[in-house]
Amino acid sequence: MRTNNRFIKSVIKTASETSVEMPWSRGSRRVSFSNRNTAQAA
């Protein structure tokens, strides 16, 4: 059980230190990327 506790603590620590941008939070960058791709395809 001790290893499991240590593993969970390390996962929580890593998750708190990592910042991941979710797709729905990118906003204007995503729209501009989409527009650029659409323009190249045309």
Order of alpha helices (4+ residues) and beta strands (2+ residues): alpha-alpha
